[in-house]
Amino acid sequence: MSDMPDIATVLASVLAENGGAVTPPIVQTSLFSFESYAAFEARMSGQTNTAIYTRVQNPTVGAFEDLMAQAEAGEAAVGFASGMAAISSTLLAFVKPGDRIACIEHVYPDTYRFFERILRPFGVEIEYHTASAFEEDPNLLSGVAIAYLESPSSVIFRPMNLSRVAEHARHHGAITIIDNSWASPVFQRPITSGIDIVLHSASKYISGHSDTVAGVVVSSHAYNARIRDLTLPLIGAKLAPFEAFLLTRGLRTLKARMMQHQATADLFVDRLASVPQVREINSPGANSVPGLMGRSGLMSIEFDDSVDIRAFADAVRLFRLGVSWGGFESLLLPARVGLAQAGLHNSMQTFGVSPNLVRLNLGLEDAEDLWADFETALIASVT
Ligand SMILES: *Cc1c(COP(=O)(O)O)cnc(C)c1O
């Protein structure tokens, strides 16, 4: 498992022909014109590869994609308008009716809905397995087209041994796709463990500032070419130049931010261990599985029945209540809010989550201030 390359160095090479500017220009154009018929025809017939139209190619987006490909140890990357656009556009590029997908349990709720509400009615079979089933059953992926992974999973944050799962998948010819939003390339680079395709909700740690919604997919040239040939142009959920600019800005501080998220999360895990009302702490740390190099700031804890979760949620001051994560601000998401979410296919109900569970996004505020806020609110809400 190798470390993420230094972003400043990579950025310098990406920006080499940029007249000394240290950030990429925002090329806010829809189309790129040609100087001659010959140049136009050469581009359309594939002899050259300059940008034609921003739905498929844009220099600001390209700079971010180059950075992400190197950060994730892949050959190429493609940006999308959201994490869900990255997920749906990747799956639709590789799946066909009759295929079977093996998916991790407690997968991100909208990914679960994409499987159940869009792919299943189109004749794709989806089955859900635990992390240990993926690791331990060498025949789990027999006849499976795609293994769709999260490590750790959402909500309960169970990690898995990715090299072992990648080995099983290779044996059965299944394509492996992982959502690496939780770890970011600072703490986990799944391609170096043999995973085929890595994708992100870049709305989270990659952006890091809760100011954009975006996604990105990193893979080999061959897989990248298929996505660029099929779903990027034909579904058209492209990353916009301004969003790409924000993500490149985010990448420059990614490592520094991840280190502070980890320091705060380490402090919480350490102190939570001696809080009597805490039944379980879900927060995998460095080396809890091979290839995982750190602990991010997103964790969940399960309280015992003595804690009034509603009172706790109303008592915290520094933690805000809300979905999403990965930005500056700390957030609290009680599982009972997720369990109560209206609509079809509620993954928290399907896979089962304790109503006493709360998810914490530990942000970049002072760690001692955050702990004091947590502790004060907890004391006030024990019945
Ligand atoms: C938020 C999230 C997504 C979806 O990403 P969007 O950018 O909101 O579309 C996917 N996977 C995980 C793990 C997430 O947290």
The ligand as an SDF file (V2000), in Angstrom:
LIG
                    3D

 15 15  0  0  0  0  0  0  0  0999 V2000
  -22.8500   11.2210   -0.0960 C   0  0  0  0  0  0  0  0  0  0  0  0
  -22.4380    9.8720   -0.5260 C   0  0  0  0  0  0  0  0  0  0  0  0
  -22.7180    9.4090   -1.8160 C   0  0  0  0  0  0  0  0  0  0  0  0
  -23.5280   10.2090   -2.8050 C   0  0  0  0  0  0  0  0  0  0  0  0
  -22.8210   11.3110   -3.2540 O   0  0  0  0  0  0  0  0  0  0  0  0
  -23.5210   12.6680   -3.7620 P   0  0  0  0  0  0  0  0  0  0  0  0
  -22.3440   13.5240   -4.1020 O   0  0  0  0  0  0  0  0  0  0  0  0
  -24.3400   13.1950   -2.6370 O   0  0  0  0  0  0  0  0  0  0  0  0
  -24.3580   12.3070   -4.9460 O   0  0  0  0  0  0  0  0  0  0  0  0
  -22.2210    8.1840   -2.1820 C   0  0  0  0  0  0  0  0  0  0  0  0
  -21.5340    7.4170   -1.3120 N   0  0  0  0  0  0  0  0  0  0  0  0
  -21.2720    7.8030   -0.0620 C   0  0  0  0  0  0  0  0  0  0  0  0
  -20.5010    6.9060    0.8430 C   0  0  0  0  0  0  0  0  0  0  0  0
  -21.7200    9.0420    0.3830 C   0  0  0  0  0  0  0  0  0  0  0  0
  -21.4960    9.4220    1.6340 O   0  0  0  0  0  0  0  0  0  0  0  0
  1  2  1  0
  2  3  1  0
  2 14  2  0
  3  4  1  0
  3 10  2  0
  4  5  1  0
  5  6  1  0
  6  7  2  0
  6  8  1  0
  6  9  1  0
 10 11  1  0
 11 12  2  0
 12 13  1  0
 12 14  1  0
 14 15  1  0
M  END
$$$$
